[in-house]
Amino acid sequence: MESAAQVRDVDALYELIRHDRYFLDNFDEKPFVDTPLHAAARDGNVEWSMEIIRLKPSFARKLNQDGFSPVHLALQNDQTQLVLQLIDIDPDLVRVQGREGITPLHFVSEKGDIHLLREFLSACPKSLEDVTNKGETALHIALKNDKVEAFDQALTTVRPPWLGPEEAQQYNQRILNLKDRDGNTLLHVATSKSQVQIVRCLLNCKVDTNARNSEGLTPLDISLLDKTKSENQEIAAMLREAGALEATSLPITDKDRHLSRSKDQRLNEAAQAGNVDALYELIWEDAYLLDQIDQVPFVDTPLHIAASMGHINFALEIMRLKPSFARKQNQYGFTPLHLALQKQNQYVLSGEDLLQKKQTQMVLRLIDVDRNLVRVQGREGVTPLHYVAEKGNVDLLCKLLAACPESITEVTIRKETALHVAAKNDQLEAVECTLVWLRYVDMEDILNWTDDEGNTLLHITISKSQIKA
C-alpha cells in the first residue's frame, strides 16, 4: 500500500483499479494513512489530485500517520495552486483539524500568509471559529506569532456576510472575546506581546477589557507586570481610559462565585440536575471538556450521572455528543446502563412505581440508541443482560434479548451466560423466559455451554433442586 500511494500517473492509477477494484477502498479502511492524495499534495500534482479527489472525496479529510491532511501537506510544501484547487472543490477543507487540532487556516495564520488567509476566510468564513487543542483561534495564533498583518486581514473578515448589523456585532464580540485554554482573550495576548496597535484596535471593537485568565489576571494586570517598557505604559494608559481594572479592583459577582467552582464540579451538578443549558455553557467555556473526560480510562462521566438520576434528555444529549461515554466504565467497573439498571432495581425494591417506570424508560432509550450496550461487559464481565437475569426482571430481560439477541452469548469471567446467572440466583421465571426465547431463535446449543466449573444449566438446576426448570 505504501508503494501504491506513490503512484503519480493517472493511467497507472486506472491500471491498478482494473487489477483491484478495491484499491482505493483499502486506503479508506485505515484510520491514519498516507493516501495517493497525500502524495500528490506534497508534490503539487494538480491533475493527479483532482482525479483522486473525484474518485475518493473522503481522502481529502483523511489524516496520515503524522496527523496531516492533504491540504496540510500541500501548505507545508508551498503548493499554493493545489491548495486553492482543493478548497475550491470543498471550502470546508479549511476547517479540517490535523495534529494538535490545527486547521489549514491556523497554519496560514501562523505563517502570516496574507493571500491564503484572505482566500480561506472568503471561502469559509466560519473557519475563524475553529480552535486548536489549546483553544486558540486563528486570531490568537496570529498575535502569538507576531503576525500583525495576518491578524488585521482576519479581523476585516470577522463578520460573516449573511448576518445583519446587530447579529454581526454580537458575532464579533463573541469571536473577539474567545479565550484559549489558558483563559487568555485576544486582548490578553496583544497586551502580553506589547502590541500597541492591536490593543488600540481591539479596544475600538469594544472587547471585554476586564476578562480574567486562568491565573486571575486582567489585561491591565499583564500590562503592569513590566512597567519599564514604554509600550506597556502606553497600553496601560489606553486600557485605563477604556475602563479596564486590575483584578483586585473588580467586584466579586455571583458569576465569579459560580466560576470559582471547578468545571468538573459544575458539569456534575448539571448532570445531576439534567440541565442541558448548563452543559452547553460549560462546553462554550471549554470546547474540549468532554474530550478530557474521555481520556481518563475509568471515570464517572456525565452520562453515568444522568443515567443514574433518570434524566433522559440530558443522557441522550451527552450520548449524541460523546457516544464513547456509553461504553465507558467508572471506577467501580460499571457503565451508564449498569447504573441505570441498578437504580431501576432499587425503585422496584422500594415500591416507587413512578421512579421505576422513569428509570426503565431510561434503560430502553439508551439501548434504542445503541442496542449493543446490552452486551457491554462491566465488573467481573457482567453485562446488563446478566444483571437483569440475576435480578429476575423478566420484562426487561425479554426487551434486552429482543434488542440484542447476540447478548445471550456473552459470558462473565466465570464463563456464565445469563441463563447460568438466572439459575444460580433462583430466578426461575427468567430461566423459563430465556428457554422459550432460545427455542424461538434456534439457539438451544447454548444450553450445553459450561461455566468455569464445568456446569451446564442442567447441572445447576439439579443442584438447586429446580424441578420446574
C-alpha positions as CSV (number, residue, x, y, z in Angstrom):
1,M,0.0,0.0,0.0
2,E,2.9,2.3,0.7
3,S,4.3,1.9,-2.8
4,A,0.8,2.3,-4.3
5,A,0.5,5.7,-2.6
6,Q,3.5,6.8,-4.6
7,V,1.7,6.3,-8.0
8,R,1.7,9.6,-9.9
9,D,0.3,8.8,-13.3
10,V,-3.5,8.7,-14.0
11,D,-3.1,5.8,-16.4
12,A,-1.2,3.9,-13.8
13,L,-3.9,4.6,-11.3
14,Y,-6.6,3.1,-13.5
15,E,-4.3,0.1,-14.3
16,L,-4.2,-0.5,-10.5
17,I,-8.0,-0.1,-10.3
18,R,-8.5,-2.6,-13.1
19,H,-6.3,-5.0,-11.3
20,D,-8.1,-4.4,-8.0
21,R,-11.4,-2.6,-7.9
22,Y,-11.0,-2.1,-4.1
23,F,-7.5,-0.5,-4.5
24,L,-8.7,2.9,-3.2
25,D,-11.1,1.5,-0.6
26,N,-8.1,-0.3,1.0
27,F,-6.7,3.2,2.0
28,D,-10.1,4.3,3.3
29,E,-10.3,1.4,5.7
30,K,-7.2,2.5,7.6
31,P,-7.8,5.3,10.2
32,F,-4.5,7.0,9.6
33,V,-2.6,6.5,6.3
34,D,-0.8,8.3,3.5
35,T,-3.2,8.1,0.6
36,P,-2.3,8.8,-3.0
37,L,-3.9,12.2,-2.5
38,H,-1.4,12.9,0.3
39,A,1.5,12.1,-2.0
40,A,0.1,14.2,-4.8
41,A,-0.4,17.1,-2.4
42,R,3.2,17.0,-1.3
43,D,4.3,17.2,-5.0
44,G,1.7,19.7,-6.1
45,N,0.5,17.4,-8.8
46,V,-2.8,19.2,-9.6
47,E,-4.1,16.9,-12.3
48,W,-3.4,13.7,-10.3
49,S,-5.0,15.3,-7.2
50,M,-8.2,16.3,-9.0
51,E,-8.6,12.8,-10.4
52,I,-8.1,11.2,-7.0
53,I,-10.4,13.5,-5.1
54,R,-13.1,12.9,-7.7
55,L,-12.9,9.2,-7.2
56,K,-12.4,9.3,-3.4
57,P,-13.6,12.6,-1.9
58,S,-13.0,11.2,1.6
59,F,-9.2,11.2,1.1
60,A,-9.2,15.0,1.3
61,R,-10.2,14.8,5.0
62,K,-8.1,11.8,6.0
63,L,-5.1,12.3,8.3
64,N,-1.9,10.4,7.7
65,Q,0.2,8.8,10.5
66,D,1.7,12.2,11.3
67,G,-1.7,13.8,11.7
68,F,-1.8,15.8,8.5
69,S,-4.5,16.0,5.8
70,P,-3.6,16.6,2.1
71,V,-4.2,20.3,2.4
72,H,-1.8,20.5,5.4
73,L,0.9,18.7,3.4
74,A,0.3,21.0,0.4
75,L,0.7,24.0,2.6
76,Q,3.9,22.7,4.2
77,N,5.4,22.2,0.8
78,D,4.3,25.6,-0.6
79,Q,1.9,24.0,-3.2
80,T,-0.3,27.1,-3.3
81,Q,-2.0,26.3,-6.6
82,L,-3.1,22.9,-5.4
83,V,-4.3,24.2,-2.1
84,L,-6.6,26.7,-3.8
85,Q,-7.9,24.0,-6.2
86,L,-8.7,21.7,-3.2
87,I,-10.6,24.4,-1.3
88,D,-12.4,25.4,-4.5
89,I,-13.8,21.9,-4.6
90,D,-14.6,21.7,-0.9
91,P,-14.3,25.0,1.1
92,D,-14.8,23.1,4.4
93,L,-11.3,21.6,3.9
94,V,-10.1,24.8,5.5
95,R,-11.6,23.5,8.8
96,V,-10.1,20.0,8.8
97,Q,-8.3,19.6,12.1
98,G,-5.0,17.8,12.0
99,R,-2.3,17.3,14.5
100,E,-3.0,19.2,17.8
101,G,-6.3,20.4,16.3
102,I,-4.5,22.7,13.8
103,T,-6.5,23.5,10.7
104,P,-5.2,24.9,7.4
105,L,-6.5,28.3,8.5
106,H,-4.4,28.1,11.7
107,F,-1.4,27.1,9.6
108,V,-1.5,30.1,7.3
109,S,-2.3,32.4,10.2
110,E,0.9,31.2,12.0
111,K,2.9,31.7,8.8
112,G,1.4,35.1,8.2
113,D,0.4,34.2,4.6
114,I,-2.0,37.1,3.8
115,H,-3.0,35.9,0.4
116,L,-4.1,32.4,1.6
117,L,-5.6,33.8,4.7
118,R,-7.9,36.0,2.6
119,E,-8.8,33.2,0.3
120,F,-9.5,30.8,3.1
121,L,-11.8,33.2,5.0
122,S,-13.5,34.2,1.8
123,A,-14.2,30.5,1.0
124,C,-15.2,29.5,4.6
125,P,-15.9,32.5,7.0
126,K,-17.0,30.1,9.8
127,S,-13.5,28.6,9.9
128,L,-12.5,31.6,12.1
129,E,-14.5,29.9,14.9
130,D,-12.3,26.8,14.9
131,V,-9.9,26.3,17.8
132,T,-6.8,24.2,18.3
133,N,-6.3,21.8,21.2
134,K,-5.0,24.8,23.1
135,G,-8.3,26.6,22.4
136,E,-6.6,29.1,20.0
137,T,-8.5,30.7,17.1
138,A,-6.6,31.8,14.0
139,L,-6.6,35.3,15.6
140,H,-4.9,34.1,18.8
141,I,-2.3,32.3,16.7
142,A,-1.5,35.4,14.5
143,L,-0.9,37.5,17.6
144,K,1.2,34.9,19.4
145,N,3.4,34.7,16.4
146,D,3.6,38.5,15.9
147,K,1.8,38.2,12.5
148,V,0.1,41.6,12.9
149,E,-0.8,41.9,9.2
150,A,-2.4,38.5,9.2
151,F,-4.4,39.5,12.3
152,D,-5.6,42.7,10.5
153,Q,-6.6,40.7,7.5
154,A,-8.5,38.2,9.6
155,L,-10.2,40.9,11.6
156,T,-11.6,42.5,8.5
157,T,-13.5,39.3,7.7
158,V,-14.8,38.5,11.2
159,R,-18.3,39.5,10.2
160,P,-19.9,36.7,8.1
161,P,-21.7,38.2,5.1
162,W,-25.0,36.6,5.9
163,L,-25.5,38.4,9.2
164,G,-27.4,41.6,9.8
165,P,-25.7,44.6,11.6
166,E,-27.0,43.6,15.1
167,E,-26.2,39.9,14.8
168,A,-22.8,40.8,13.3
169,Q,-22.0,42.9,16.3
170,Q,-22.9,40.0,18.6
171,Y,-20.9,37.6,16.5
172,N,-17.8,39.9,16.5
173,Q,-18.0,40.3,20.3
174,R,-18.2,36.5,20.7
175,I,-15.2,35.8,18.4
176,L,-13.0,38.6,19.8
177,N,-13.6,37.6,23.4
178,L,-12.9,33.9,23.0
179,K,-10.4,32.5,25.4
180,D,-7.7,30.0,24.8
181,R,-7.0,27.1,27.2
182,D,-5.1,29.4,29.5
183,G,-8.1,31.8,29.7
184,N,-6.4,34.4,27.6
185,T,-8.5,36.6,25.3
186,L,-7.0,38.4,22.3
187,L,-6.6,41.5,24.5
188,H,-4.6,39.5,27.0
189,V,-2.3,38.2,24.2
190,A,-1.8,41.5,22.5
191,T,-1.0,43.1,25.9
192,S,1.5,40.4,26.8
193,K,3.2,40.9,23.4
194,S,3.2,44.7,23.8
195,Q,1.3,45.1,20.5
196,V,0.1,48.7,20.9
197,Q,-1.7,49.0,17.6
198,I,-3.6,45.7,18.1
199,V,-4.6,46.7,21.6
200,R,-5.9,50.0,20.2
201,C,-7.8,48.1,17.5
202,L,-9.4,45.7,20.0
203,L,-10.5,48.5,22.3
204,N,-12.1,50.2,19.3
205,C,-14.0,46.9,18.8
206,K,-15.4,47.2,22.3
207,V,-13.9,43.9,23.6
208,D,-14.2,42.9,27.2
209,T,-11.5,44.8,29.0
210,N,-11.8,43.1,32.4
211,A,-11.8,39.4,31.4
212,R,-9.6,37.3,33.7
213,N,-7.4,34.5,32.5
214,S,-6.7,31.2,34.3
215,E,-4.2,33.0,36.6
216,G,-6.8,35.5,37.5
217,L,-5.1,38.4,35.6
218,T,-6.9,41.0,33.6
219,P,-5.2,42.7,30.5
220,L,-4.3,45.6,32.8
221,D,-2.6,43.4,35.3
222,I,-0.5,42.0,32.5
223,S,0.5,45.5,31.2
224,L,1.7,46.3,34.7
225,L,4.0,43.3,35.0
226,D,6.8,45.2,33.3
227,K,6.4,48.9,33.7
228,T,9.9,49.6,32.3
229,K,8.7,49.1,28.7
230,S,7.3,52.3,27.2
231,E,4.8,50.2,25.1
232,N,3.4,48.7,28.3
233,Q,3.0,52.1,29.8
234,E,1.1,53.2,26.7
235,I,-1.1,50.1,26.7
236,A,-1.9,50.5,30.4
237,A,-3.0,54.1,29.8
238,M,-5.2,53.0,26.9
239,L,-6.7,50.2,29.0
240,R,-7.5,52.5,31.9
241,E,-9.1,55.0,29.6
242,A,-11.3,52.2,28.2
243,G,-12.4,51.3,31.8
244,A,-10.0,48.4,32.4
245,L,-9.3,47.5,36.0
246,E,-6.8,45.3,37.9
247,A,-8.3,42.0,39.1
248,T,-8.1,43.1,42.7
249,S,-10.4,46.1,42.0
250,L,-13.1,44.0,40.3
251,P,-16.2,43.3,42.3
252,I,-16.9,39.7,43.1
253,T,-20.2,38.7,41.4
254,D,-22.4,35.7,41.6
255,K,-20.9,34.7,38.2
256,D,-17.4,34.8,39.7
257,R,-18.5,32.6,42.6
258,H,-20.1,30.3,40.1
259,L,-16.9,30.1,38.0
260,S,-14.8,29.6,41.1
261,R,-16.1,26.1,41.3
262,S,-14.2,23.7,39.0
263,K,-15.7,22.9,35.6
264,D,-15.8,19.2,36.7
265,Q,-17.9,20.1,39.7
266,R,-20.3,22.3,37.6
267,L,-20.6,19.6,35.0
268,N,-21.5,17.0,37.6
269,E,-24.1,19.4,39.0
270,A,-25.5,19.9,35.5
271,A,-25.8,16.1,35.0
272,Q,-27.4,15.7,38.4
273,A,-30.0,18.3,37.6
274,G,-30.4,17.2,34.0
275,N,-29.6,20.8,32.9
276,V,-28.7,20.8,29.2
277,D,-28.3,24.5,29.0
278,A,-25.6,24.4,31.8
279,L,-23.9,21.6,29.8
280,Y,-23.6,23.8,26.7
281,E,-22.5,26.8,28.8
282,L,-19.6,24.7,30.0
283,I,-18.8,23.4,26.5
284,W,-18.8,27.1,25.4
285,E,-16.2,27.8,28.1
286,D,-14.1,24.8,27.2
287,A,-14.7,23.0,23.9
288,Y,-12.5,20.1,25.0
289,L,-14.2,19.5,28.3
290,L,-15.8,16.2,27.3
291,D,-12.7,15.1,25.5
292,Q,-10.7,15.5,28.7
293,I,-13.1,13.2,30.5
294,D,-12.8,10.7,27.7
295,Q,-9.1,10.4,28.2
296,V,-9.5,9.1,31.7
297,P,-9.7,5.3,31.5
298,F,-12.2,4.8,34.4
299,V,-14.4,7.7,35.4
300,D,-17.9,8.7,36.2
301,T,-18.9,10.6,33.1
302,P,-21.9,13.0,32.9
303,L,-23.7,10.1,31.2
304,H,-23.1,7.9,34.2
305,I,-24.6,10.5,36.5
306,A,-27.6,11.3,34.2
307,A,-28.3,7.6,33.7
308,S,-28.4,7.0,37.4
309,M,-30.6,10.1,38.1
310,G,-33.0,9.3,35.3
311,H,-32.5,12.4,33.3
312,I,-33.3,11.0,29.9
313,N,-33.0,14.1,27.7
314,F,-29.6,15.1,29.3
315,A,-28.4,11.5,28.9
316,L,-29.4,11.4,25.2
317,E,-27.8,14.7,24.5
318,I,-24.5,13.6,26.1
319,M,-24.7,10.3,24.2
320,R,-25.1,12.2,21.0
321,L,-22.1,14.4,21.8
322,K,-19.9,11.7,23.1
323,P,-21.1,8.2,22.1
324,S,-18.0,6.6,23.7
325,F,-19.3,7.6,27.2
326,A,-22.0,4.9,26.9
327,R,-19.4,2.1,26.9
328,K,-17.0,3.7,29.5
329,Q,-16.7,2.1,32.9
330,N,-16.4,4.1,36.1
331,Q,-14.0,3.4,38.9
332,Y,-16.3,0.6,40.1
333,G,-16.5,-1.1,36.8
334,F,-20.0,0.0,35.8
335,T,-21.2,1.6,32.5
336,P,-24.1,4.1,32.4
337,L,-26.5,1.3,31.5
338,H,-25.4,-0.8,34.5
339,L,-26.0,2.2,36.8
340,A,-29.5,2.9,35.2
341,L,-30.4,-0.8,35.9
342,Q,-29.1,-0.7,39.4
343,K,-31.2,2.4,40.2
344,Q,-34.2,0.8,38.5
345,N,-33.9,-2.2,40.7
346,Q,-33.7,0.0,43.8
347,Y,-37.0,1.6,42.9
348,V,-38.5,-1.9,42.3
349,L,-37.5,-3.0,45.8
350,S,-38.7,0.2,47.4
351,G,-42.0,0.2,45.6
352,E,-41.6,3.6,44.0
353,D,-43.5,2.9,40.8
354,L,-43.3,6.2,39.1
355,L,-39.5,6.4,39.6
356,Q,-39.2,2.8,38.5
357,K,-41.1,3.5,35.3
358,K,-38.9,6.5,34.6
359,Q,-35.7,4.5,35.1
360,T,-37.0,1.7,32.9
361,Q,-37.6,4.3,30.2
362,M,-34.0,5.5,30.6
363,V,-32.7,1.9,30.1
364,L,-34.9,1.4,27.0
365,R,-33.9,4.8,25.4
366,L,-30.2,4.0,25.9
367,I,-30.5,0.7,24.1
368,D,-32.7,2.2,21.5
369,V,-29.8,4.5,20.6
370,D,-27.2,1.6,20.7
371,R,-28.6,-1.9,21.1
372,N,-25.1,-3.3,21.6
373,L,-24.9,-1.6,25.0
374,V,-26.8,-4.7,26.3
375,R,-23.6,-6.8,25.8
376,V,-21.0,-4.4,27.1
377,Q,-19.1,-6.1,30.0
378,G,-18.6,-4.3,33.2
379,R,-17.2,-5.5,36.5
380,E,-16.4,-9.3,36.5
381,G,-17.6,-9.4,32.9
382,V,-21.2,-8.9,33.9
383,T,-23.3,-7.4,31.1
384,P,-26.6,-5.5,31.5
385,L,-28.3,-8.8,30.4
386,H,-26.5,-10.8,33.1
387,Y,-27.7,-8.1,35.6
388,V,-31.4,-8.3,34.8
389,A,-31.2,-12.1,34.7
390,E,-29.7,-12.1,38.2
391,K,-32.5,-9.8,39.5
392,G,-35.2,-11.8,37.7
393,N,-36.7,-8.8,35.9
394,V,-38.4,-10.9,33.2
395,D,-40.0,-7.9,31.4
396,L,-36.6,-6.2,30.9
397,L,-34.9,-9.5,30.2
398,C,-37.2,-10.0,27.2
399,K,-36.8,-6.5,26.0
400,L,-33.0,-6.7,26.2
401,L,-32.9,-10.0,24.4
402,A,-35.2,-8.7,21.7
403,A,-33.0,-5.6,21.2
404,C,-29.7,-7.5,21.1
405,P,-30.1,-11.3,20.6
406,E,-26.3,-11.7,20.4
407,S,-26.0,-10.7,24.0
408,I,-27.0,-14.2,25.2
409,T,-23.6,-15.4,24.0
410,E,-21.7,-13.1,26.4
411,V,-20.2,-14.7,29.5
412,T,-18.9,-13.4,32.8
413,I,-15.3,-14.0,34.0
414,R,-16.8,-17.2,35.4
415,K,-18.0,-18.2,31.9
416,E,-21.6,-17.8,33.0
417,T,-24.3,-17.0,30.4
418,A,-27.4,-15.1,31.5
419,L,-29.0,-18.5,31.9
420,H,-26.4,-19.7,34.3
421,V,-26.8,-16.4,36.3
422,A,-30.6,-16.7,36.5
423,A,-30.5,-20.3,37.6
424,K,-27.8,-19.7,40.3
425,N,-30.0,-16.9,41.7
426,D,-33.2,-19.0,41.7
427,Q,-34.8,-16.7,39.1
428,L,-36.9,-19.5,37.6
429,E,-39.2,-17.2,35.6
430,A,-36.1,-15.6,34.0
431,V,-34.8,-19.1,33.1
432,E,-38.1,-20.1,31.6
433,C,-38.4,-16.9,29.6
434,T,-34.9,-17.3,28.2
435,L,-35.5,-21.0,27.4
436,V,-38.6,-20.1,25.4
437,W,-36.7,-17.4,23.6
438,L,-33.8,-19.7,22.8
439,R,-36.1,-22.2,21.2
440,Y,-37.7,-19.4,19.2
441,V,-34.4,-18.2,17.8
442,D,-33.0,-21.7,17.4
443,M,-30.0,-21.1,19.7
444,E,-30.6,-24.0,22.1
445,D,-27.0,-25.2,21.8
446,I,-26.2,-22.5,24.4
447,L,-27.9,-24.8,26.9
448,N,-24.9,-27.1,26.8
449,W,-22.4,-24.3,27.5
450,T,-20.5,-24.8,30.7
451,D,-19.3,-22.3,33.3
452,D,-15.7,-22.3,34.7
453,E,-16.6,-25.2,36.9
454,G,-17.9,-27.3,34.0
455,N,-21.6,-26.8,34.9
456,T,-24.2,-26.6,32.3
457,L,-27.7,-25.2,33.0
458,L,-28.9,-28.7,33.8
459,H,-26.1,-29.2,36.4
460,I,-27.2,-26.0,38.1
461,T,-30.9,-26.7,38.1
462,I,-30.4,-30.2,39.5
463,S,-28.0,-28.9,42.2
464,K,-30.5,-26.2,43.2
465,S,-33.5,-28.7,43.0
466,Q,-35.2,-26.5,40.5
467,I,-37.6,-29.2,39.3
468,K,-39.8,-26.9,37.2
469,A,-36.8,-25.6,35.2
